[in-house]
Amino acid sequence: MAASLGVCRLHFRSLGGLDRFCLGLEPQTQRRCTSTIPAIKTPTGSKTADFVKKSKTFQAIQEERREQAERSVLISCPAKFSEKKFLDFFSKHGTVNKHFFYNSFGAYAVVEFSNKESIASLKESTGIPAVDHEAAVPFKSRLLSLKWPGIQSSNYPTPNFKEQSPPNIGDISNLLLQKHSVDEQLRCLTETLQLTEENISLRFLVCSLLGDIAGAYFPECIIRPFGSTVNSFGKLGCDVDMILDLDGIYARSQKKGSGLSLEYQVKTGPSERAVTQSILSVVGKCVDQFGPGCVGVQNILQARCPIVRFAHQPSGFQCDLTANNKVAMKSSELLFLYGHLDPRVRHLVFSVRCWARAHSITSSIPGAWITNFSLTVMVVFFLQQRSPAMLPTLDRLKELAGPSDKCVIEGNDCTIVSDLSKIALQKNTDTLEKLLQEFFEFYGNFPFNKASINIRKGKEQSKPEAAALHIQNPFEATLNVSKNVNAAQLERFVKLCQESAWLFQQKENLEPGSTQSNGSVSPWGFAALLAPSVASGTGVKSRRKKKTEPASSRIKNLLDSLKIKGGETVAKKGSANSSR
């Protein structure tokens, strides 16, 4: 829904020691990836084990990023300004750890201080703007406007704005044609589409700014991002999904002793759903009336999972806010864990998602399409079927969990190990090219009519319902995460898998293409799978539309048939009267 995210990165420094969500390098100028990318080469054997040992836990990364966001401000900047003067001004209020600039309906900057006291100092010198003919809502947020005194000089050096919106399929194909192997293409694809460090920081800051609004009613609440923002599979331009955490997702349960204890006095509602709807209704109204930069607010409270949807103009993000959806956060942690066990997982997921979007298997519009979450689960399930298996089952992750990992949500056991170093990986050395080809072969021949996909057990199971596609929810076993998919969409997916597998079997499609007379390179490798000819090939549109006649001919034939029927009716009436 945020396909045209307009976020551009200008300058960034002092990233610090925080491990990146996204493995590998940042997209370079004009989105050109070098042909050798050592930082994201697929590790095997002991290299994979060493990589896993260095990884931080999901919870630790979330808390560190959230704490960074609380020390940050979002600044609307003038069209022309001196970056040196900008930094000198903000440095008067404390040490600036890092900063970067981007474009979204104007120039903006994110400034992260080394401590929260700098935010308080900055606010003391910030005033409420004077507004003509209207009244300003005096909400003192961390979204500020920088006013440059006097006439702005045009001699200021223009910062180097770097595009951060996702490239289109044509640009992706051209970039991939410069690579020398399918494996290089898939690594470069991930590098091009993944969220940048700055983009992730901005997402956490937007959540923190929204938390300031919700905190007026619920002082200790936290708004946390979930889904693509944090699960390591986020693509530039994806929405920001948020959870209003009212009772601490990561809070440890308090042990009740035999002595005195205290409880909060609270109001009650008829059901948890009714309470959630009431809370989101109030927060949505506050965001709409008092939230700077928040536009197009919609309270979608009758959905199965009630949400508040809005656009955050200063960041360019489309946002969905829900409340206390702890299972969704746990699902994000599960995908994060799978994505960090082996870099090939992320490369394969990004490739399959890109391929699916190129052929309209997925869509940003709700409907009968397969979702990105379902596709990701399908990739995980496929990798569990490898010999040797590349990924452990969910049951195995539960077995490895320690006492502190115990997690039960609404009666569902959501326990998984948080320490990646406890997971022993088998030595699978399959190339990305082989994995992608066999993914298409696997699902091109999968018995969808009778089998269900279950990553908890890591094996096919009988379908418990008549849905076209059944993918068991990892943590809520009674739910089908792909219940929306109809038979026609599943058939298109299967046919495209079969054709893509066939294309990969043709050796000429796996080698760099020849240069044509016009200077272009023939599509090869993964780029060949993105070509429109694949989607319109035989089998995908097997049900050919009958050649329709011109409208005038159809109308003439219709009138002639009516005349004939009318004549028959008159004749029958005449014969009936004569017989009387």
N, C-alpha and C positions, 0 to 999 in steps of 0.2 A: 504493500500500500504506500510505501515511500520509495517508489522506484526512481524518483528523480531527486534524491538527496543531494543538496548542494553544499557540501562541506569541503572546504579546501584547507590544506595545511600549509602554513607559511614558514614557521620557524619553531624549532624544538631543540631543547638541550637538556643535559643532565637528567637522563632517564632514571638513573639510580639502579639499584640492584634487583628490582622487582622482575621476576621471571615473566616473560611475555606469554599471553594466552596463545598467540599465534607463532608457530615455529617458523624459523627462516628469516629472510631479509624483508625490509620494507619495500613496497613498490617504488621503483626509481623514476627519474624524470621521463615523462612521456610513456610511462608504464612499460619500460623495456627491461626484461630480465636477462641477466647474463646467461650464457649457455652452460656454465658450470656453477652450481649453487651448493657449495660444500656444506653450508649451514643447514640445509634441508635434505641432504642426501639420506636415503632410507637406511637407518641403522639396522644392523642385524646382530644376532647373538649377544655377545657381551656389551656391544655398543648400545643396544636398546636397553639393557639392564642398567647401564651407567646413566643413561638419559632419564630413566624412570626414577632412579634414586635421587636425582637432583631436583625433581619436580616438587613444588609446594602443594599443599592440600588445597582443594577447591575453596574451603571455608577461609583459609588463611589469605588467599588471593583476594577474595571478595571483601574481607574486612580491611585489608591494606588499601585497596582501591577506594573503598568507601571513606576511609579516614583521609586519604589524599583529597577526595572531592570536598570534604568538609573544610579543608584549608584553602579552597579555591574560590575564585570569583569569575564571573562571566562579564566581559566588558564590551559594550558597543562602541566602536571606534569611528572617528571621522574618516572621510575618504582619503585625505592626505595627512600624514603625521610622521614625526620622527620616531623611529623605534628606540633610539638612544634616550631621547627625552621621556618616552613612554616608560622605559625601564627605570630611569632615574626617579621618576615620580613615584612609582609603586615601591621602589626600594626604600623610600623614606619611611614606609610603614612596616618594614621588616624584610628579611631575606627572601628573595624570590627563588624558589627551587627550580622551577621551569615555567615556560610560557610558550604558547604557540598562537598563530593567527589563522583564521579561515573566513570564508565568505558564505553568508546565508542571509539574503535580503539586506546586504550591507556587510561591512567589515566588522569582525568580532575577534576578541582575544580571550584566551583562558589563561589565568595567572594563578599559579599554585605557590602559596607561601610556605615557609618552614614550620609555622605554628599558627594556631587559631587567634592568638592575640593580635596578629597583624590584621586579621579581618575586622576585629573590633576597632582598631585604630583607624582603618580605612573608612569604616562606617561613620565614625565621629566627624570626619571631614566631608561627608557626603550629605547633600541637601535634597529636599523635596522640590521637584521642578515646578516652576510657575506655569500654569496652563490658562490660556485665554479662552473665555466663554465656556469653559467646562471646569469640573472639579476633579482634582487628582485624588486617587485612592492612596492614602499614605502608608502603603505596605513596604517596609524596608527590607527588601530581599538582597541577595548577592548578585542580582542582575543589574548592572550599573551602566551608565552612559558617560563617556569621557568627553568633556567639552574643551575644545582647543581655543584659547583666547586669541583674539586678533584675526588677521587675515592668514589663512593657511598657505604656506609656501608650496609652490609646485616643484621646488628643487629637492624636496625630500626623496631619498632613494625609495623606489617602489619595492616593497617586499616581494619575494618570489613565491607567488601563490601557486600551490600545487593541487591539481584536481584530485578529489577524493570520492567523487560519485562513481558508481560502477560503469565500466565501459560497455558498449553494446556488443552484440554477438559478432558483428562484422569486424570491429576492432580486435576482439579477442582472437578471432580466426587468423587475422593478419599477424598478430603477435606470435601465435603458436607456430605459424609456418616458418618462423626464423629459427626454430629449435632443430636439434639434430636427432632426436629420438622421441618416442611416445612418452617415456618416463620423464624426460625433460619438459615436455609439453604439459604434463599433468602437474609437475611441481610448479612450473611457471604460472599455471592457471590459478593454483591456490594462492600464490604470491600476489597475483593481480587482484583477486576478488576479496581476500580476507580483510577483516577490520584492521585498521592501523592502530598503533598505540595511542595516537592522539584522539582518534574516533572513539575508542573505548573510554578514554578519560572523560571526553565530553559527555558520553552517555551516563556515566556515573555522576557527573556534575549535575545533569538535568534531573536525575532522580533525587539528588541531594537538595536541589532547589525546590522540587515538589514536596519533599519532606518538610521543608520549612513552613509550607502552607498547611499541610496536614497536621503538623505539630502544634498548631494553635488550638486544635480540639483534642488531640491525642499526644501529649507532651513527649512521651518516650517512644513514639512510633518510628519506624524506619521504612523508607521506600527503597526496595531492592530491585535491581534489574534481574530478569531471568530469561531463559530461552537463548536466542542466537547471540545476544550481547555477551553472555558469559560461558556458553557451552563449548566454545572454541570452533564452532562451525558458522559463525556469523559472517555475512557477506555485506560489503559496502552497500548502503541503501536500505538495509532491512529495518523493520520497525523496532521500537524500544518497548518491550514488554516489562511491566513493573508490578511488583507485589507490595501492597500496603501491609507491612508486618506490624501487627499490633501487640503480639505477646511473645515476640522473640523466637524466630525460627531456630536460631542457634543457641538459645538459652537452655542451660541445663536445668532439669527438673529439681525443684527444691525438696530436700528431704524433710519430712514432717517428723519432728521429735515428739516426745511425750510431754514436753513443757508447753509454755504459752506460745501462741503464734498469732499472726495478723493476716487478715484478708481485706482486699479492697471492697468497698461497698459499690455495687453496680446496679444498673437497671437491666431488666431482662426483656427478651423478645420471644415471640411464639416459636421461632426456629432460627437456626444458625444462618440459613439463607436470608431470612427476613432481616436479621441484624446486619448482615453483609450489605444487603440492598440499601438499608437505611444509612449506613456509614458512607457508602460510595455516593449516595445521593447528596449528602451534605458536603463531602470532599469535592465532588464534581461541581457543585454550585460555587464553592469557594474558589476553585481553580478558574471557573468561568468569569467570576466577577472580580477577583482580586489577584489572579496569577498573571504577572507581567509576561507578555509574549505568548500566552496560551490562547489559541483561537479554535473555533469550530468544535467546541466541547459538546459531546453527545453522551448522555447517560443511557447505556444499553443494559438495563437492569433486569430484563426478563429473560436474558439468554441463560443457557445452562450454567455458564460461569459468568456472572454479572461483571460488566466492565464499564469504565469511563474512558471514552476515546477522545483524543484531541491532538492538535498539531502544535508543536513548540517551535514557533517561528525563528527565534534567535539561533537555534541549533539546526533547524531544517528537519527535525525528526517527527515522524508520526508515532504517537504513544498510546498504549493500552494499559490502563491501570485496573488491577483487580485487588482483592483483599484476602489475605490468609490462605492463598492457594499453595500450601506447603508441598503438595505432591508435585506441582509443576517445578518448584525449586529443586526438589530431589531428582526429578528427571533431568534437569539441567546439569546437576552434579554427575549423574550417571554418564551422560554423553561427554562431559568434560573429561571424565576418567578414561573412557574408551578412546577419546581423541588424543590423549597424552600417553597412552600405553605404546603406541607405535605411530610415527608420522604418516605412514602409508594410509592409515584410517582416514585422516583428514583429506589427503590428496584424493582418495577414492570418493569420499562424500562430496567434495567440491566438484569433482568431475561429473558424477552422476546427477547432481543437482543442476549443474550448468546444462548438461545434455537434456535433462527433462524440461527445463525452462525454455530451451531453444525450440523444442517441439511441442510446447504448450501442454505437456503432461502435468505441470504444476502451474499455478496462477496466483496472483496477489488478490484476486477476487474470490470470496467464499463461494463454494459450489461443490460439484461432484468430482473435482480434481484430487489427485493424490497430493498430500501435503509434504512439505520438506521434512517434517518430523517423521512421517511414515517412511519416506525414502531413506532417511538416516538409519532408522531401525532396520530396514531391509538390508542395508549395507552391513550393519553390525551382525545380523543373522547370517548373511552370506559368509562373512569372515569367521564366524564360529564354526562353519561347516568345512573349512579348509583342512587339509591334512599335511602337516599338523595344524591345529587350530591357531588362528592368530589372536583371537580374543576369547576371554573366559566368559562363561555363562553368568547370568545374574545370581543364580544359586551359589556359584563358586565365590563370587564377590561377597555374598552374605556369610559363607563359611569362614572367610578370611578376616571378617570384621572383628574388632575388639569390643570390649564392654562400652567404651565411650562412643562407639559408632551406632549403638542400638537406637533404632528410630521406628516408631509406630505412629502412623497418621490415620486417624479416623478408622481404626481397626485394621489397616493395611500395614503389613510388615515391610518397611522401606529401608531396611538395614543393608548397607553396603560398606565395604572397607574404604577408609579415607586415605590410608597410607599406601601410596602406589608401590613402595619398595617391598611390600609384602606379597606382591603378585609376581609369580614366577612365569615368565613367558617362554613358550616353546620356540625353537629355532626354525622359523619359516622364512625362506629367502626368496619368495615369489616376487617377480618384478611388478611394477605398477601396470605395465602393458598386459601381462598375463592375468592379473587380478581383474582389470576392467573387462577384458574379453570374456573371462569366465563368469563374471557377474552377469553379463548379458545372456550367456548361455544358460546359466543357472535359472534365471527368472523367465527366460524364453521358453523353458520346459517345466516350470514349476506347476504342480497340480493345484492351482488356486481353487478349483471347483470343490475340492474336498479337504484341503489342508490349511491349517492356520500357522502363522509365523509367531514363534514364542522365543524371545531371547532369554527368558528366565531359565528355560530348560535347554535352549540351544538346539532344538530339534522340532521337526514338523509334528503337529498334533491335529486331530480331527476338528473340523470347524464346528463350533457350538451353535452357530446361527447361520441363516441363509444369505448373509451379506456377500457381495461379490468378492471383496477383499477383506480378510480378517487378520488383523495384527493385534495381538493381545497387548493391552497397556502394561508396561513393565511392572508397575506398582499396584495397579487396580485391576486384578485379573479378570473381573467380570466385564470390563469395558473393552470395546474395539476401537482403536484410535483411527481406523480407516473406514468407519461405518458409512461415511458420506460418499465413498467412491461407488459409482455405478458400474454395471457390466460393460458399457460402451467404453468408458475411460480405461478400465482394466484391460480390455481387449486391445486398445491402442497401445498401451504400455507394453504388453506382451509382444505384439507385432513389431514394435520398434526395437525391443530387445533382440528379437530374432534377426532382424535386418542388420542391426549394429554388430551382432556377433558374426554374421556372414561377411560384412565388410572387413572386419578384423582378420578373418580367415584368408582374405586375398592379400598375398604378400606384397603386392605392388602398392597397397594402401598403407603399409607400415613403414615405408621408406620415404625420405624427403622427395617431394614432387619435382617434376621437371619445370623449367621456366618456359612459359608460353610466349608467343610472338609479341604480345602486348606488355611483356615484362612481369606479369603476375605469375605466381607459383601455384601449381595445381594442388588442391586440398589433399592432405595426407594425414595419417595418424588420427588423433582426436579431432583435429579440425575437419576432417572428412565426415565425422559423425554429426557435426553441427550444420552441415549443408542442408538446405531445404529439400533437396532431392530425396534424402532419406525419409523424411516425414511423408512425402507424397508417393513413395514407392509402392510396389505391389504388395498387397497384403494389408497395409495400414488402412487403405481406403478400398478394401475389397468390395464393399457394397457400393458399387458405382451408382451414381444418380442417373436415372433414365433421362434420355434426351427429351426435353420438354418442347412442346409445340408453341408457336407464337400465340399470344393471348387472343388475337383475332380469330385464329383457327379454332381454339378451344371454345370460345364463345359461340361460334357458328355451329360447331358440332353439338354443343349443348342445346341450342335452339332447335336444331333439326331433331334431336332425340325427344325434345318436349313436344314437337309437332306430331311426331309419330305416335307417342304415347297418348296425346290428346285425341288423335284420329281414332286410335284403338278404343279409347273410352267412349267416344261418340257412337262408334259402330256397335259397341256392346250395349249401350243404352237403347239404340234403335232396335236391335234384335230383341231386347227384353220387352220393349213396348209392343212390338208386333206379335210376340208370343202370348201377350195378355189378350 
